[in-house]
Amino acid sequence: MIEKNKYIVAVGTVRKPKIQAVHKAFHVLPFFAHKEIEIIPCDILSGVSDMPTSREEGLSGAYNRAWNCRKKGVEADFYVGMEGGMEKITINHKDHYFLNFYNYITDGHQDSYSGATLAELPDKVVRAVLEEGQEIGEVFDALLGKQDIRSHHGAIGEITFGIIQREDALYFGLIPALSKLIHPLYFI
């Protein structure tokens, strides 16, 4: 990777918590210390269902968001896609459903994926997603009498009593994906 004083990062979303998570992830890594980071939000569709229900679909949505920014003609050093979703994991013959965040970052040459969180979802939320096709945030809004939690602290914020905010979960998930693109161990 060529070291520069300024990096442009295109992000396949206009949602504030996701933009903030990307900004924070780029600023915390030593490689980007004292560098200018310009974030370009892109209003992009993921190309997957509104509520991904598998790891494959979530990672595909993240990939699509990043590459669709590039296809839209946005010039950047990095392209980032993030997708929230629900993932089923069978443990001891019982299905459990988890909130998860999926990430993809590319510099146009190298790819990097990551995921984060795995917070088990309440049964009422799972049923509404699977049976009624609702999004997790919408279900939480309805159950708790709130509006647009996904643009603020998110379902993870509700599950954790506000201790983990959506931005935090996204940020921690982005670090491994971004690290792969810049860490010397991947280039040995």
Biotite code that builds the C-alpha atoms (Angstrom):
import biotite.structure as struc

atoms = struc.array([
    struc.Atom([0.000, 0.000, 0.000], chain_id="A", res_id=1, res_name="MET", atom_name="CA", element="C"),
    struc.Atom([1.333, 3.422, -0.954], chain_id="A", res_id=2, res_name="ILE", atom_name="CA", element="C"),
    struc.Atom([1.422, 5.765, 2.001], chain_id="A", res_id=3, res_name="GLU", atom_name="CA", element="C"),
    struc.Atom([-0.292, 9.107, 1.408], chain_id="A", res_id=4, res_name="LYS", atom_name="CA", element="C"),
    struc.Atom([-1.277, 12.151, 3.438], chain_id="A", res_id=5, res_name="ASN", atom_name="CA", element="C"),
    struc.Atom([-4.939, 11.861, 2.482], chain_id="A", res_id=6, res_name="LYS", atom_name="CA", element="C"),
    struc.Atom([-7.190, 8.885, 1.847], chain_id="A", res_id=7, res_name="TYR", atom_name="CA", element="C"),
    struc.Atom([-10.645, 8.971, 0.307], chain_id="A", res_id=8, res_name="ILE", atom_name="CA", element="C"),
    struc.Atom([-13.090, 6.357, 1.565], chain_id="A", res_id=9, res_name="VAL", atom_name="CA", element="C"),
    struc.Atom([-16.366, 5.662, -0.231], chain_id="A", res_id=10, res_name="ALA", atom_name="CA", element="C"),
    struc.Atom([-19.009, 4.083, 1.994], chain_id="A", res_id=11, res_name="VAL", atom_name="CA", element="C"),
    struc.Atom([-22.073, 2.317, 0.586], chain_id="A", res_id=12, res_name="GLY", atom_name="CA", element="C"),
    struc.Atom([-24.543, 3.998, 2.927], chain_id="A", res_id=13, res_name="THR", atom_name="CA", element="C"),
    struc.Atom([-25.807, 7.359, 4.101], chain_id="A", res_id=14, res_name="VAL", atom_name="CA", element="C"),
    struc.Atom([-26.683, 6.152, 7.628], chain_id="A", res_id=15, res_name="ARG", atom_name="CA", element="C"),
    struc.Atom([-24.964, 8.226, 10.287], chain_id="A", res_id=16, res_name="LYS", atom_name="CA", element="C"),
    struc.Atom([-23.889, 5.373, 12.654], chain_id="A", res_id=17, res_name="PRO", atom_name="CA", element="C"),
    struc.Atom([-22.204, 3.546, 9.763], chain_id="A", res_id=18, res_name="LYS", atom_name="CA", element="C"),
    struc.Atom([-20.413, 6.677, 8.535], chain_id="A", res_id=19, res_name="ILE", atom_name="CA", element="C"),
    struc.Atom([-19.212, 7.416, 12.065], chain_id="A", res_id=20, res_name="GLN", atom_name="CA", element="C"),
    struc.Atom([-17.995, 3.837, 12.505], chain_id="A", res_id=21, res_name="ALA", atom_name="CA", element="C"),
    struc.Atom([-15.937, 4.046, 9.301], chain_id="A", res_id=22, res_name="VAL", atom_name="CA", element="C"),
    struc.Atom([-14.471, 7.390, 10.324], chain_id="A", res_id=23, res_name="HIS", atom_name="CA", element="C"),
    struc.Atom([-13.522, 6.014, 13.743], chain_id="A", res_id=24, res_name="LYS", atom_name="CA", element="C"),
    struc.Atom([-12.047, 2.771, 12.321], chain_id="A", res_id=25, res_name="ALA", atom_name="CA", element="C"),
    struc.Atom([-9.769, 4.631, 9.925], chain_id="A", res_id=26, res_name="PHE", atom_name="CA", element="C"),
    struc.Atom([-8.620, 7.063, 12.604], chain_id="A", res_id=27, res_name="HIS", atom_name="CA", element="C"),
    struc.Atom([-7.773, 4.465, 15.254], chain_id="A", res_id=28, res_name="VAL", atom_name="CA", element="C"),
    struc.Atom([-5.307, 2.410, 13.228], chain_id="A", res_id=29, res_name="LEU", atom_name="CA", element="C"),
    struc.Atom([-1.680, 3.598, 13.444], chain_id="A", res_id=30, res_name="PRO", atom_name="CA", element="C"),
    struc.Atom([-1.224, 3.417, 9.651], chain_id="A", res_id=31, res_name="PHE", atom_name="CA", element="C"),
    struc.Atom([-3.740, 6.248, 9.260], chain_id="A", res_id=32, res_name="PHE", atom_name="CA", element="C"),
    struc.Atom([-2.566, 8.337, 12.228], chain_id="A", res_id=33, res_name="ALA", atom_name="CA", element="C"),
    struc.Atom([-2.121, 11.988, 11.293], chain_id="A", res_id=34, res_name="HIS", atom_name="CA", element="C"),
    struc.Atom([-3.638, 11.364, 7.861], chain_id="A", res_id=35, res_name="LYS", atom_name="CA", element="C"),
    struc.Atom([-6.623, 13.168, 6.441], chain_id="A", res_id=36, res_name="GLU", atom_name="CA", element="C"),
    struc.Atom([-9.564, 10.832, 5.863], chain_id="A", res_id=37, res_name="ILE", atom_name="CA", element="C"),
    struc.Atom([-12.357, 12.016, 3.597], chain_id="A", res_id=38, res_name="GLU", atom_name="CA", element="C"),
    struc.Atom([-15.533, 9.945, 3.786], chain_id="A", res_id=39, res_name="ILE", atom_name="CA", element="C"),
    struc.Atom([-17.884, 9.930, 0.796], chain_id="A", res_id=40, res_name="ILE", atom_name="CA", element="C"),
    struc.Atom([-21.309, 8.468, 1.633], chain_id="A", res_id=41, res_name="PRO", atom_name="CA", element="C"),
    struc.Atom([-23.041, 6.714, -1.289], chain_id="A", res_id=42, res_name="CYS", atom_name="CA", element="C"),
    struc.Atom([-26.768, 6.106, -1.356], chain_id="A", res_id=43, res_name="ASP", atom_name="CA", element="C"),
    struc.Atom([-26.478, 2.552, -2.685], chain_id="A", res_id=44, res_name="ILE", atom_name="CA", element="C"),
    struc.Atom([-28.684, -0.524, -2.614], chain_id="A", res_id=45, res_name="LEU", atom_name="CA", element="C"),
    struc.Atom([-27.217, -3.774, -1.308], chain_id="A", res_id=46, res_name="SER", atom_name="CA", element="C"),
    struc.Atom([-28.724, -6.048, -3.941], chain_id="A", res_id=47, res_name="GLY", atom_name="CA", element="C"),
    struc.Atom([-29.894, -8.454, -1.226], chain_id="A", res_id=48, res_name="VAL", atom_name="CA", element="C"),
    struc.Atom([-33.093, -8.583, 0.803], chain_id="A", res_id=49, res_name="SER", atom_name="CA", element="C"),
    struc.Atom([-33.848, -5.699, 3.163], chain_id="A", res_id=50, res_name="ASP", atom_name="CA", element="C"),
    struc.Atom([-33.186, -8.060, 6.064], chain_id="A", res_id=51, res_name="MET", atom_name="CA", element="C"),
    struc.Atom([-30.455, -10.591, 5.273], chain_id="A", res_id=52, res_name="PRO", atom_name="CA", element="C"),
    struc.Atom([-30.992, -13.839, 7.160], chain_id="A", res_id=53, res_name="THR", atom_name="CA", element="C"),
    struc.Atom([-27.677, -15.591, 6.546], chain_id="A", res_id=54, res_name="SER", atom_name="CA", element="C"),
    struc.Atom([-23.981, -14.860, 6.723], chain_id="A", res_id=55, res_name="ARG", atom_name="CA", element="C"),
    struc.Atom([-23.653, -15.365, 2.981], chain_id="A", res_id=56, res_name="GLU", atom_name="CA", element="C"),
    struc.Atom([-26.424, -12.889, 2.193], chain_id="A", res_id=57, res_name="GLU", atom_name="CA", element="C"),
    struc.Atom([-25.054, -10.325, 4.670], chain_id="A", res_id=58, res_name="GLY", atom_name="CA", element="C"),
    struc.Atom([-21.510, -10.526, 3.295], chain_id="A", res_id=59, res_name="LEU", atom_name="CA", element="C"),
    struc.Atom([-22.846, -10.369, -0.266], chain_id="A", res_id=60, res_name="SER", atom_name="CA", element="C"),
    struc.Atom([-24.810, -7.223, 0.617], chain_id="A", res_id=61, res_name="GLY", atom_name="CA", element="C"),
    struc.Atom([-21.699, -5.619, 2.118], chain_id="A", res_id=62, res_name="ALA", atom_name="CA", element="C"),
    struc.Atom([-19.661, -6.544, -0.975], chain_id="A", res_id=63, res_name="TYR", atom_name="CA", element="C"),
    struc.Atom([-22.337, -5.139, -3.297], chain_id="A", res_id=64, res_name="ASN", atom_name="CA", element="C"),
    struc.Atom([-22.530, -1.854, -1.386], chain_id="A", res_id=65, res_name="ARG", atom_name="CA", element="C"),
    struc.Atom([-18.777, -1.284, -1.710], chain_id="A", res_id=66, res_name="ALA", atom_name="CA", element="C"),
    struc.Atom([-18.496, -2.241, -5.385], chain_id="A", res_id=67, res_name="TRP", atom_name="CA", element="C"),
    struc.Atom([-21.670, -0.374, -6.335], chain_id="A", res_id=68, res_name="ASN", atom_name="CA", element="C"),
    struc.Atom([-20.041, 2.830, -5.018], chain_id="A", res_id=69, res_name="CYS", atom_name="CA", element="C"),
    struc.Atom([-17.170, 2.216, -7.401], chain_id="A", res_id=70, res_name="ARG", atom_name="CA", element="C"),
    struc.Atom([-19.493, 1.358, -10.305], chain_id="A", res_id=71, res_name="LYS", atom_name="CA", element="C"),
    struc.Atom([-21.349, 4.607, -9.617], chain_id="A", res_id=72, res_name="LYS", atom_name="CA", element="C"),
    struc.Atom([-18.110, 6.401, -10.527], chain_id="A", res_id=73, res_name="GLY", atom_name="CA", element="C"),
    struc.Atom([-16.972, 7.416, -7.056], chain_id="A", res_id=74, res_name="VAL", atom_name="CA", element="C"),
    struc.Atom([-13.179, 7.731, -7.007], chain_id="A", res_id=75, res_name="GLU", atom_name="CA", element="C"),
    struc.Atom([-11.694, 6.525, -3.711], chain_id="A", res_id=76, res_name="ALA", atom_name="CA", element="C"),
    struc.Atom([-8.741, 4.752, -2.147], chain_id="A", res_id=77, res_name="ASP", atom_name="CA", element="C"),
    struc.Atom([-11.031, 2.401, -0.212], chain_id="A", res_id=78, res_name="PHE", atom_name="CA", element="C"),
    struc.Atom([-14.604, 1.227, -0.722], chain_id="A", res_id=79, res_name="TYR", atom_name="CA", element="C"),
    struc.Atom([-16.542, 0.049, 2.318], chain_id="A", res_id=80, res_name="VAL", atom_name="CA", element="C"),
    struc.Atom([-19.780, -1.897, 2.515], chain_id="A", res_id=81, res_name="GLY", atom_name="CA", element="C"),
    struc.Atom([-21.633, -2.807, 5.701], chain_id="A", res_id=82, res_name="MET", atom_name="CA", element="C"),
    struc.Atom([-24.791, -4.847, 6.063], chain_id="A", res_id=83, res_name="GLU", atom_name="CA", element="C"),
    struc.Atom([-26.753, -5.763, 9.159], chain_id="A", res_id=84, res_name="GLY", atom_name="CA", element="C"),
    struc.Atom([-28.595, -9.024, 9.328], chain_id="A", res_id=85, res_name="GLY", atom_name="CA", element="C"),
    struc.Atom([-29.785, -12.013, 11.244], chain_id="A", res_id=86, res_name="MET", atom_name="CA", element="C"),
    struc.Atom([-27.896, -15.281, 11.341], chain_id="A", res_id=87, res_name="GLU", atom_name="CA", element="C"),
    struc.Atom([-29.172, -18.709, 12.390], chain_id="A", res_id=88, res_name="LYS", atom_name="CA", element="C"),
    struc.Atom([-26.827, -20.966, 14.330], chain_id="A", res_id=89, res_name="ILE", atom_name="CA", element="C"),
    struc.Atom([-27.929, -24.398, 15.533], chain_id="A", res_id=90, res_name="THR", atom_name="CA", element="C"),
    struc.Atom([-26.578, -25.297, 18.971], chain_id="A", res_id=91, res_name="ILE", atom_name="CA", element="C"),
    struc.Atom([-27.480, -28.593, 20.654], chain_id="A", res_id=92, res_name="ASN", atom_name="CA", element="C"),
    struc.Atom([-30.189, -29.210, 18.039], chain_id="A", res_id=93, res_name="HIS", atom_name="CA", element="C"),
    struc.Atom([-31.887, -25.871, 18.739], chain_id="A", res_id=94, res_name="LYS", atom_name="CA", element="C"),
    struc.Atom([-31.921, -22.908, 16.360], chain_id="A", res_id=95, res_name="ASP", atom_name="CA", element="C"),
    struc.Atom([-30.698, -19.598, 17.761], chain_id="A", res_id=96, res_name="HIS", atom_name="CA", element="C"),
    struc.Atom([-30.909, -16.339, 15.830], chain_id="A", res_id=97, res_name="TYR", atom_name="CA", element="C"),
    struc.Atom([-28.315, -13.617, 16.203], chain_id="A", res_id=98, res_name="PHE", atom_name="CA", element="C"),
    struc.Atom([-27.995, -9.993, 15.190], chain_id="A", res_id=99, res_name="LEU", atom_name="CA", element="C"),
    struc.Atom([-24.816, -9.627, 13.182], chain_id="A", res_id=100, res_name="ASN", atom_name="CA", element="C"),
    struc.Atom([-22.979, -6.974, 11.170], chain_id="A", res_id=101, res_name="PHE", atom_name="CA", element="C"),
    struc.Atom([-21.113, -7.901, 8.001], chain_id="A", res_id=102, res_name="TYR", atom_name="CA", element="C"),
    struc.Atom([-18.331, -5.835, 6.443], chain_id="A", res_id=103, res_name="ASN", atom_name="CA", element="C"),
    struc.Atom([-16.372, -5.698, 3.233], chain_id="A", res_id=104, res_name="TYR", atom_name="CA", element="C"),
    struc.Atom([-13.523, -3.338, 2.353], chain_id="A", res_id=105, res_name="ILE", atom_name="CA", element="C"),
    struc.Atom([-11.494, -3.146, -0.849], chain_id="A", res_id=106, res_name="THR", atom_name="CA", element="C"),
    struc.Atom([-8.817, -0.888, -2.221], chain_id="A", res_id=107, res_name="ASP", atom_name="CA", element="C"),
    struc.Atom([-9.786, -2.067, -5.700], chain_id="A", res_id=108, res_name="GLY", atom_name="CA", element="C"),
    struc.Atom([-7.128, -4.793, -5.695], chain_id="A", res_id=109, res_name="HIS", atom_name="CA", element="C"),
    struc.Atom([-7.466, -6.630, -2.393], chain_id="A", res_id=110, res_name="GLN", atom_name="CA", element="C"),
    struc.Atom([-10.632, -7.818, -0.673], chain_id="A", res_id=111, res_name="ASP", atom_name="CA", element="C"),
    struc.Atom([-11.306, -8.109, 3.026], chain_id="A", res_id=112, res_name="SER", atom_name="CA", element="C"),
    struc.Atom([-14.363, -9.350, 4.894], chain_id="A", res_id=113, res_name="TYR", atom_name="CA", element="C"),
    struc.Atom([-15.319, -9.346, 8.550], chain_id="A", res_id=114, res_name="SER", atom_name="CA", element="C"),
    struc.Atom([-18.311, -9.706, 10.793], chain_id="A", res_id=115, res_name="GLY", atom_name="CA", element="C"),
    struc.Atom([-19.113, -8.735, 14.326], chain_id="A", res_id=116, res_name="ALA", atom_name="CA", element="C"),
    struc.Atom([-21.478, -8.817, 17.254], chain_id="A", res_id=117, res_name="THR", atom_name="CA", element="C"),
    struc.Atom([-23.532, -12.034, 17.460], chain_id="A", res_id=118, res_name="LEU", atom_name="CA", element="C"),
    struc.Atom([-26.148, -10.884, 19.955], chain_id="A", res_id=119, res_name="ALA", atom_name="CA", element="C"),
    struc.Atom([-29.017, -13.348, 20.351], chain_id="A", res_id=120, res_name="GLU", atom_name="CA", element="C"),
    struc.Atom([-32.349, -11.883, 19.292], chain_id="A", res_id=121, res_name="LEU", atom_name="CA", element="C"),
    struc.Atom([-35.649, -12.192, 21.193], chain_id="A", res_id=122, res_name="PRO", atom_name="CA", element="C"),
    struc.Atom([-38.096, -14.770, 19.770], chain_id="A", res_id=123, res_name="ASP", atom_name="CA", element="C"),
    struc.Atom([-40.702, -12.081, 18.958], chain_id="A", res_id=124, res_name="LYS", atom_name="CA", element="C"),
    struc.Atom([-38.181, -10.265, 16.796], chain_id="A", res_id=125, res_name="VAL", atom_name="CA", element="C"),
    struc.Atom([-37.115, -13.453, 15.017], chain_id="A", res_id=126, res_name="VAL", atom_name="CA", element="C"),
    struc.Atom([-40.724, -14.410, 14.225], chain_id="A", res_id=127, res_name="ARG", atom_name="CA", element="C"),
    struc.Atom([-41.505, -10.940, 12.836], chain_id="A", res_id=128, res_name="ALA", atom_name="CA", element="C"),
    struc.Atom([-38.437, -11.087, 10.585], chain_id="A", res_id=129, res_name="VAL", atom_name="CA", element="C"),
    struc.Atom([-38.987, -14.650, 9.353], chain_id="A", res_id=130, res_name="LEU", atom_name="CA", element="C"),
    struc.Atom([-42.784, -14.726, 9.143], chain_id="A", res_id=131, res_name="GLU", atom_name="CA", element="C"),
    struc.Atom([-43.626, -11.125, 8.262], chain_id="A", res_id=132, res_name="GLU", atom_name="CA", element="C"),
    struc.Atom([-40.475, -10.044, 6.433], chain_id="A", res_id=133, res_name="GLY", atom_name="CA", element="C"),
    struc.Atom([-39.845, -7.076, 8.715], chain_id="A", res_id=134, res_name="GLN", atom_name="CA", element="C"),
    struc.Atom([-36.438, -5.573, 9.379], chain_id="A", res_id=135, res_name="GLU", atom_name="CA", element="C"),
    struc.Atom([-34.960, -5.960, 12.867], chain_id="A", res_id=136, res_name="ILE", atom_name="CA", element="C"),
    struc.Atom([-34.939, -2.206, 13.522], chain_id="A", res_id=137, res_name="GLY", atom_name="CA", element="C"),
    struc.Atom([-38.591, -1.871, 12.519], chain_id="A", res_id=138, res_name="GLU", atom_name="CA", element="C"),
    struc.Atom([-39.571, -4.680, 14.874], chain_id="A", res_id=139, res_name="VAL", atom_name="CA", element="C"),
    struc.Atom([-37.721, -3.067, 17.771], chain_id="A", res_id=140, res_name="PHE", atom_name="CA", element="C"),
    struc.Atom([-39.362, 0.288, 16.932], chain_id="A", res_id=141, res_name="ASP", atom_name="CA", element="C"),
    struc.Atom([-42.820, -1.307, 17.052], chain_id="A", res_id=142, res_name="ALA", atom_name="CA", element="C"),
    struc.Atom([-42.211, -3.370, 20.185], chain_id="A", res_id=143, res_name="LEU", atom_name="CA", element="C"),
    struc.Atom([-40.666, -0.493, 22.133], chain_id="A", res_id=144, res_name="LEU", atom_name="CA", element="C"),
    struc.Atom([-42.744, 2.386, 20.755], chain_id="A", res_id=145, res_name="GLY", atom_name="CA", element="C"),
    struc.Atom([-39.692, 4.122, 19.281], chain_id="A", res_id=146, res_name="LYS", atom_name="CA", element="C"),
    struc.Atom([-38.813, 5.536, 15.867], chain_id="A", res_id=147, res_name="GLN", atom_name="CA", element="C"),
    struc.Atom([-35.843, 4.711, 13.638], chain_id="A", res_id=148, res_name="ASP", atom_name="CA", element="C"),
    struc.Atom([-33.523, 3.168, 16.223], chain_id="A", res_id=149, res_name="ILE", atom_name="CA", element="C"),
    struc.Atom([-31.267, 1.933, 13.406], chain_id="A", res_id=150, res_name="ARG", atom_name="CA", element="C"),
    struc.Atom([-30.241, 5.529, 12.684], chain_id="A", res_id=151, res_name="SER", atom_name="CA", element="C"),
    struc.Atom([-29.235, 5.961, 16.310], chain_id="A", res_id=152, res_name="HIS", atom_name="CA", element="C"),
    struc.Atom([-28.125, 3.306, 18.807], chain_id="A", res_id=153, res_name="HIS", atom_name="CA", element="C"),
    struc.Atom([-29.710, 0.397, 16.903], chain_id="A", res_id=154, res_name="GLY", atom_name="CA", element="C"),
    struc.Atom([-31.103, -2.942, 18.010], chain_id="A", res_id=155, res_name="ALA", atom_name="CA", element="C"),
    struc.Atom([-27.768, -3.738, 19.667], chain_id="A", res_id=156, res_name="ILE", atom_name="CA", element="C"),
    struc.Atom([-28.199, -0.623, 21.806], chain_id="A", res_id=157, res_name="GLY", atom_name="CA", element="C"),
    struc.Atom([-31.623, -1.829, 22.906], chain_id="A", res_id=158, res_name="GLU", atom_name="CA", element="C"),
    struc.Atom([-30.406, -5.362, 23.621], chain_id="A", res_id=159, res_name="ILE", atom_name="CA", element="C"),
    struc.Atom([-27.464, -4.105, 25.711], chain_id="A", res_id=160, res_name="THR", atom_name="CA", element="C"),
    struc.Atom([-29.322, -1.377, 27.638], chain_id="A", res_id=161, res_name="PHE", atom_name="CA", element="C"),
    struc.Atom([-27.456, 1.261, 25.635], chain_id="A", res_id=162, res_name="GLY", atom_name="CA", element="C"),
    struc.Atom([-24.002, 0.018, 26.619], chain_id="A", res_id=163, res_name="ILE", atom_name="CA", element="C"),
    struc.Atom([-23.033, -1.017, 23.076], chain_id="A", res_id=164, res_name="ILE", atom_name="CA", element="C"),
    struc.Atom([-24.204, 1.443, 20.448], chain_id="A", res_id=165, res_name="GLN", atom_name="CA", element="C"),
    struc.Atom([-24.696, 0.512, 16.798], chain_id="A", res_id=166, res_name="ARG", atom_name="CA", element="C"),
    struc.Atom([-21.725, 2.668, 15.834], chain_id="A", res_id=167, res_name="GLU", atom_name="CA", element="C"),
    struc.Atom([-19.530, 0.754, 18.333], chain_id="A", res_id=168, res_name="ASP", atom_name="CA", element="C"),
    struc.Atom([-20.542, -2.670, 17.024], chain_id="A", res_id=169, res_name="ALA", atom_name="CA", element="C"),
    struc.Atom([-19.925, -1.566, 13.441], chain_id="A", res_id=170, res_name="LEU", atom_name="CA", element="C"),
    struc.Atom([-16.582, 0.026, 14.356], chain_id="A", res_id=171, res_name="TYR", atom_name="CA", element="C"),
    struc.Atom([-15.265, -3.084, 16.098], chain_id="A", res_id=172, res_name="PHE", atom_name="CA", element="C"),
    struc.Atom([-16.346, -5.186, 13.135], chain_id="A", res_id=173, res_name="GLY", atom_name="CA", element="C"),
    struc.Atom([-14.556, -2.966, 10.625], chain_id="A", res_id=174, res_name="LEU", atom_name="CA", element="C"),
    struc.Atom([-11.137, -3.090, 12.325], chain_id="A", res_id=175, res_name="ILE", atom_name="CA", element="C"),
    struc.Atom([-10.279, -6.688, 11.247], chain_id="A", res_id=176, res_name="PRO", atom_name="CA", element="C"),
    struc.Atom([-11.339, -6.041, 7.644], chain_id="A", res_id=177, res_name="ALA", atom_name="CA", element="C"),
    struc.Atom([-9.360, -2.825, 7.407], chain_id="A", res_id=178, res_name="LEU", atom_name="CA", element="C"),
    struc.Atom([-6.332, -4.324, 9.178], chain_id="A", res_id=179, res_name="SER", atom_name="CA", element="C"),
    struc.Atom([-6.038, -7.057, 6.556], chain_id="A", res_id=180, res_name="LYS", atom_name="CA", element="C"),
    struc.Atom([-5.538, -4.440, 3.851], chain_id="A", res_id=181, res_name="LEU", atom_name="CA", element="C"),
    struc.Atom([-2.695, -2.656, 5.636], chain_id="A", res_id=182, res_name="ILE", atom_name="CA", element="C"),
    struc.Atom([-1.034, -5.082, 8.096], chain_id="A", res_id=183, res_name="HIS", atom_name="CA", element="C"),
    struc.Atom([2.430, -6.261, 6.990], chain_id="A", res_id=184, res_name="PRO", atom_name="CA", element="C"),
    struc.Atom([1.669, -9.880, 7.994], chain_id="A", res_id=185, res_name="LEU", atom_name="CA", element="C"),
    struc.Atom([-0.649, -10.187, 4.993], chain_id="A", res_id=186, res_name="TYR", atom_name="CA", element="C"),
    struc.Atom([2.150, -9.194, 2.617], chain_id="A", res_id=187, res_name="PHE", atom_name="CA", element="C"),
    struc.Atom([4.922, -11.551, 3.792], chain_id="A", res_id=188, res_name="ILE", atom_name="CA", element="C"),
])
